[in-house]
Every structure is written in C-alpha cells, then in structure tokens.
Amino acid sequence: MSNGSAPSSPTAATSATATTIKPTDLRGILKYVPRFQGQIFVIAIDGAIVADDNLGNLLVDIAVLRSLGIKVVLVHGIGHQIQELSAMRNIPITNSDGIGVTDAATLDLAIRASSRVSHVLIEGLTQNSLKCATTNAVRALPMGILRGIDQQFTGKVERIDRDFLAELIAQQVVPIVSPIGFGPDGRSLRVNSDLLAAELAEALQATKIIYLGPQPGLEIDGKVRQEIAVDALKKLLEAGADRIAESGRSKAEHAVKAIESGVPRVHILDGRVFDGLLNEIFSNEGVGSLVYGNDYQQIRKARKSDVRLIYSLTRNAVRREELIHRTQQAIEKNIDQFFVFEVDENIIAVVTLYFYPDKPQLAEVGSLYVMPFYHNRGIGKKMVEYACLQAKERGASTVIALSTQSFGFFTNVLGFEEATKDILPDARLKLYEDSGRNAKVLVKQIG
C-alpha cells in the first residue's frame, strides 16, 4: 500500500522518508517474525529493477527476510535487458515482455538476457552470504496459435517442479527462476515473469507474491490504490481494463489469478525505493499496493493471542472518551465478543457483538475502532455490517449501538435510527445510567 506516487528514481527525500519508518528497525520487525516465519514469499523482480541502483539494497533486504526464517523464491523479468540488447545489436524484436509472438531472434536475445540477469542476482546474493541456484523447474508448452497468429516461441506454464524447488528451499537455498521455460523436447520457451510468479506461488502454496517494478503501485484512474479487494479488481479488468495504468495491467491480471488459486496477498510496489520491501512487509501502512481476498475475508473472530494488540489499538480512543475503558483482563474474559479486521495479518480495526440471554432477538454492536490511517476506506462500515450479519445468523432481529461521538456515522452511513434508552434490557440500562456518558441509543432492524 502506498501513500502516493514515488518519483521515477529514489531521491534523498524518498530515502529519508523510508528510513524514518520504525518497522525497518529490528525491534519493529521482530514483532512480525512469528507471523511470517517458515512461510514462502515469491518475489518477482522486473528487469528494470535488476538494472536499477537500488538492486543491491533489495538483495540486502532479501537477506534480512532469510535471516528471519522467511523462505524466498526469486523470479526475474528481462524486458529491460531484451530492449537494450535489441538496440545494441540492431536486432528487431517481436516483444519484450513475453506476451505476444516470440520469434527465433527474440528468443535468442531472451536467453542471453536471462543468463545475464540470473548471474547478476547470483553475484548479489553471494555477496550477502546466501546460497542460491538457477533452476529448470518450469515446464512449459508453446502457446500455439491464438486468434490465427502463431505465437512461435512464447510459452505457457504446463507445471512447476514443486518437489525440486521444495528440496532447494529445505536446504536453505534461494531458487532463482528465470522467465525461460523448457518444453517436452527440452527446448526453451519465453514465459511472462508476472504469470510465472503466480504459477510458482500457487504450486508452492506461498503466502505472498511481491511484484517489484518501476511503478509506485497499482494505478487506477490515475491514482495509486493502497489496497483493493480481488473481486473489485477482477470487475475492473473485465469491464474497464483501461482504467488501470497499462504498466500495471499484467500484474493486476496475475494478482487476481494468484488470489483465486489460494495465495492470500499480492503486493505491487516500486523496487527503486530504498527500504521499500521491508516497509511493505513489516508495517501496517506499507509503501505500495495490496490486493487481497473478498471484503469480509479480512474479518475474523478475535483470539486470546490478540488481547494485547486489541488493548493497544483502542487505548487512544479510550483517552478521547470514544470507547469505554477495558482492561486487558476484561478483553480476554470477553474475547468471544470481539471481531478484528486484518490487513496483511495486522489488526487495524475491532468491533464487538454482544447478545442478551433474556432477549435473544436483540444484539448490541460496540467498541468499534479503526486505526486513523485506515479512515475513510469503508472499513468501519464493513465491520458493523459483518457484525449485523453475524447477529442475524444467530437469530437476532434488532441491533442496537451506543455512541457518544460517532452517532452520525451510524445514522447517516449505516441506517441506524435514534431511539430512547427504554429499548435497553434492564441490566444494560443500569450500566448505561451508571456510566454517566449519556450516549445516544441507536437501533437498526435486521430481521
């Protein structure tokens, strides 16, 4: 997720901003280690990023990921290098990105470019004391004839040699996968690297794909989107792909494919930004774009392990008298009432749902809080709507909410109506009067 467009190359200001973010410090990173340790991240590096001055910093960041027990598979592109070779040798090419026809001359340049890029990555990883290996783990078939045009040496992935890659990973080796696949006869075929990253992530059951390109993120309608649900992105691609910047369409298409095949998260970010990779992974805000599953997929029941995070998250709202103070012990005792909203496995919002034993048709939504950075993105609305769905499933026909400062949100956005305190059950009415907060009582029919 990104706060805005990054410059065409890293500037002093960009670097300074990135290095001031706390999660790049070891203490900030360590809190994420239990969540990511042992997981597989597929990191796809565009050819333009391999050629950028920031590559050395990226490889240091990858070494940090490995040191924290995160398993990494590298996929690289070669479009930038093919274009350079084409100009240098005055050899026309049919395409540079592996989409469209690949003739024999273009394939030859692709093989040469791929060999050079792989070697650059091997050098950089070796300098960071990481074991690595290039592989022939991608089995491909020719695309064949599409819409009457022979795609010649352009390939599609037939299968990934998962066992081979898994063995390398188990031996603490970083696999380097080039966008050259091998056909049944052993001959080379050009494969698009964005597609390849999605195929690898599916085969290896990776938890993330991280696309590193020369764009600040996924640009939609001229603005970088910090996050977008896969359903919304799929509809955009089907109905109006031109709303997505051309530079990001391939990654958008393959992000959808990856998530639909089971990969939880896809990140798209600028590989030229110093510390960008670590900031994207180890902070709530990130620096690029995040594509995630359906709208309610990020909401789950809270667990006892969330108690401390929920307490910390809501402390500021308690100070501002937006929420009633709850001790960590009180939260733990009532943890079954809490639902949390996660972005990239970080809790950024919370809501409670309480049922009255003597009035089963009535439920109460409370303790709604969303981190300020995520305001105005519809998250609070999703949390309350989800709580109402849960209440309805359990037989409630009416939902109430008590609010001192957010009643306008409940009435204007969520369709609640103001009611009198008489609607409250006796025990709840006593708590209401004893609190002295004089909160507005709001009600919504859901039956």
N, C-alpha and C positions, 0 to 999 in steps of 0.2 A: 504494500500500500504506500502511496506517495502523497506528500503534501503539495506537490505541484511539479511543473516541468523542470527538469535539470538542464544545465547548459550542454552544448554539444561536446564539450570535454571538461574534465574536472578542473575547477578553478580553486584558488586558495580559499574562497568563501565557502564553496561546496565542501571541501575537505574539512575546514574548520567546523562547519555545522555538524558534519557526520561524526567527528571525533569528540564532540561535546556530549553526545548521547550516552547516558550511563550504561546501557546494556552492552556496550563494547568493552567496558571494564570487566575484569574477571569476576568480580562479585555479582555484577548484573547477569552475566552469562550463566553462572553456576546454578541459579535457581531454575533454569530451563533444562539442565542436564538430565534429570530423571525422566522428563517427558520425551526426550529425543534419543536417549542412549540406546544403542542397538538397532535403531531404525535406519532404513535406506533412503538416502536422498539422491535423486538423479539430477545432476547439474549439467545443463546444456549451455555451452559457451559458443556464441556466434563467432564466425571467423573474424569479424570486425573487432571483437573484444580481444581475441588472441593477438591481434596486431596493435592493440592499444597499450599505452604506457602503464595502465593500471593492472595489466595481467599479473605482474609479479606480486602485487598486493592481494589479488584474488587467490593466488595459489597459497599465499601465507594464510589467508582466511580458511581455505580448504584444509590446510594442515591443522588449524585450530579445531575445526569440526572433527577431524580424525582423532585428535588428542582427547576429545571429549566422548569418544566411543560412538560417534555417528559414522555410519557406513556410507561411502560415497562412490557413485559411478559417474564418470565424466563422459559426456557426449560433446563432440565439437562440430561446428559448421566450417565450411570452406568457401562460401560465396565470395567474400572479400578477396581471398587469395586467388581464386579462379579468375576473377576480373583483372587482377594485377598481372597474372601470367599471360592472359589473353592480350593485354595491351603491350606487355614487354616483348612477346614473341610474335605479335601481329597475327594471332590465330583467332578467327571469329568463333564465338561460342553460341550454342543454341539456348542455353540458360545457365544461370549461376547458382540457383538455389535448390536444384533437384526436383523442381516442379515443372513439368513440361518435357519436351523432347530433349534427350541427351544423345548427341551423335558421337561418333568414334573420337573425333578430335577433342570434344568437350570432356568425354570420359577420361582420355589420356591426361588432360590438364587436372581433372578432378583427382585422379590417383596421385599425381605428383604433389598437388596442393595438400592432399590428405596426409601424405607421408611427412611433409614438412611441418604441418601443424601438429601432428602427433608427436614429432620429435621435439618441437618447442615445449609442449606440455610435459614430456618426459624429463627434459632438462630442468624445467621449473620445479616439478615435483621432487626430483632428485636433490635439488638444492635445498629443499625443505625436509630432507631425510625421509621421504615417503617412498615405499615400494609401489611400483606401478607396472602395467603391462598393456600393450595393444593387443587386440583380440580379433579373431574371425568368428565371433559369436553370433553375427547377424546373417541368417539365411534368407535369401531374397529370391523373388521371381520377377521376370520382366513385367512391366505394366501392360505391355501388349499394345493393341490398337484401341484408342479411345476417340470416339466421335470421328472415326475414319482416319485418324492420324496415328502412324506407328511411333510409339514413344522410344523406340530403339533401346538404348542402354539405361533408361530410367527404371528403377526397381521399386517394388513394394515388399514390405517385410512379410516373409512366409512364417518364420518362427524365430524366437530368440533362444539360444542355447543357455537356458537358465542354469542348469547344473554346472556348466563350465564357469559362468560368472559367479555363481554362489561359492564355488570352490576357491576362486581367487579372493573373493571378499572374506571368506573364512580364514584365509592365510594372511590377512591384513594387507592385501594388495589392492590398489585403486585401479579398476579396469578403465582403460581409455577406449572408447568406442567411436570409430570414425564413420562418416556417412557413406561408406562403401560397403555394400553387402555382397554376399557371394552366392551365385546361383547353383543349381543342382550339378552343373558341369564344372563348378569351381571358378567360373569367370566372374569378373567384377561387374557390379551394377551400382549406379548412383542412387542414393536414397536421401530424401529430405531429412535434415537433422532434427527439425521440430517434431516430425512424425516419429522418428526413431526414438526420441526421448519418451514419447507417450507409450510406445510399444515396450520399451525397456521397463518403464515404471509399472506397467500392467504385469509383465512377466515376472518381475522381481517383487511384486507387492510393495512397492515403495510408498512412503507416506507423503513425499513431496516431489514435485518437479520444480526446479528453479531455472527459468529461462533468463539468461544474461545476454542482453542485446544492447544496441546503441540508442535505445529509446528509454525515456524515463518511466515507462509503464505501458499499460493498455489505454490507448487514447480513443475515447468515444465522444462523438460530437465536438471534437476539438479540445476536449479536456481529459486529463489523465484520471481514470477511475481508480480510487484507492482499493475498492473491493466491489465484486459483483457476483451474484448468485449464478450458478451454471445454467439454471433454467432461463434466466433473463438474457444471458449471453447467447444461448442457443437460439432464442427467439430473434435476437438482433441479427445473428448470422443468417437465419432463414428468411427474415423479412426485409432486412436492410443492411447488408454487409458493408455498404458504402459509408455507413455511419461510423464504422471502425476504421481507424487510420490504416492504410494499406500495409504499412510497415509492421503492424501487429496482427493482421488477419490470420496468418498461418499459425501463429502461437495461440491465438484465440480458438481457432478450429480444433487444434490438437489438445488444448486445455479441456475443452468440452469432451472430446473423446476419452481423455485420460480419466476425468472425474466420473464419467458414465461407466468406465470399466473398473472403478473402485479406488482410484487414487484420491485421497481426501482433499488435498490442497495443491494448487498450482500458483506459483509466484512468477511474475514478469517484471523485471527491473533492469535498471541501467547498470551494465557491468563496468562502466567507466567511473563510477562514483566510489571514492575511497571509503572503505569500511561498509559499503552498501550491503554486501552479502550478509555480514554479521548483524547489521542493524535490521535487516529484513527478517532474519530468523529469530533474533534474540531481543525483540522489542515488541510492544503492543502496536505501535504506530507503523513501523516498517518504513520503507522508502520507495516501494514500487506498487504494483497492483496484485491483489489476491483474488483468485477465482475459487469459489467454494461451492459446496452442495446446496440442496434446496433450502428455502428460507428457514424452516424450523429444524433443519438438521443440526444447527449450531446450538440449539437449546436442549438441555438435559436436566435431569434431576440432580440436585447437589449431593455430594458425598461428604463423609466426615473429613476426608482429606482436604476439602475446600473451606473448612471453617475459618482458618486463619486468613485466607485470601478474601473471603466474604466480609469478615470483620474489618480488614484493612481497606477494602474497597468502599465500604459505606461510612467510614469514620468521618470524612469531611461533610457528608450530608447530615450526619447526626449533629455535628458542630453548628451547622447552619439551621438546625431545627427542622430540616426537611423530613427526617426519619426519627423514629423513637430509638433511644439508645438500647442496644442489646449487647450483653457481654458475650465473649466467645463461648462461655458455658451455655448461655441461653440459646445461642445459634446452634450449637452442637445438639442440645436437647431437642430442638425443633427442626433439625436438618431436613426431615422428610417433607417439610412445608416449602422448601426453597427450590427454585429453578434458577439455573445460571445460563448465560449466553457466552459462548466461546468464539473468539476469533483467533484462528491459528493456535488453538489449545490454550489460549489465555482468557481468563474470566474477565469480561468487561461490562457485564450487566447482571442484575439479580432481581428476582421478584418472588413473593411468597403467595401461596394459595392455602387458605385455611377453611376447613369445613366444621360446621356446628353440629355436634351429635344430636342435639334436641331439635334441630331444624335442618334436616338433610337436603332440603330444596334450596338452601342458602349457602353461598360460599363468599369468602372475602379475599380480595386481592390486595396485597400490601407490600411495603418495603421495596417499591420499585426504584431502582437506581441504575443509571447508565453513566459510565465514565465520560467526563466532559468532552474528550477528544472525539467521541462517537456520537455526540448530539446531532440532531437534525438528519439522521440517516434512517429513521423509521424503526430503530431497534426497540425503543420503549414500547411502541405500538405493537410490534411483533410479540414482545414478552407478555403484554396484557392479553392480547388476542389468544396466544397459546394457553395462558392460564385459564381463560374463559372456555376454550375448547376442552381442556382437561376437566374443568368443573362440569361442563355439560355431559361429558362421557361418564362422569360419576353420579349423574342423576340430578344435579342442581339445575334450577330454572332461573335463579336470580343471583347476580353477583353484586356485591357492594364494595366500595372503596372509600377510605377516609383520607382526606388530603388537606393540608394547610396551605401549600404553595403551588401545587400542580393541578388544582381542580379544573382549570381552564383546558388543560391537556386532556383530561378525562372526558369533559363535556364536549369540547369542540372537535377533538380528533377521534375519540373512541366511542362516542354516542351514549355516554352515561348521562343521567339526569340527577339534578339535586333533589334530595329527599330530606325528611326530618329524621331526627335521631330515634324516633319511635320504632323505626324499622329494625333497629338493632336488637338482638336477643338480650335477655336480662343481664347475663354475665358480661357481655360485651358492652352494654350500655353503662354498667358500673365502671368498667375500665375507662371508657370514654370520658365519663364525668370526672373521675378521679385524676385523669391526666392533666386537665385544665388547658389542653391545647386548642379546644374549640374548633376542631377540624370540621370541614364540610363533609356531609354524608352524601355519597353518590351511589346511584343504583343503575343497573342495566339488566334487562330481561334477556335471557339467552335460551329459554325453553321454547 
